[in-house]
Amino acid sequence: MSTDPTIKELRDEIAAIDRAILAGINTRIELVARIRSYKSDNGIAFVDPDRERQLIEALDAANDGPLSPEGVRELFTFVLDLAKREVTH
């Protein structure tokens, strides 16, 4: 393990961001579960491919990089699929 203070500082920042990402994903899954429940109670289809497409397009447009457009699509396609799996098991 490196004792370089710069590396430690950067790793600490990355760890904090990782925890924030984890918290955000968990909150997102809780909200998706609420949407799923509401839609189920009201006879609305859970998956809305048009909404997912619009979401990814909006995130791609908002992205200032360095994440590539392909990276945005890959990341959020994964996040959407993960959230759907988590609330349907």
PyMOL commands that set and color helices and strands:
alter all, ss='L'
color gray80, all
select helices_A, chain A and resi 5-41+49-62+69-88
alter helices_A, ss='H'
color red, helices_A
deselect
rebuild
show_as cartoon
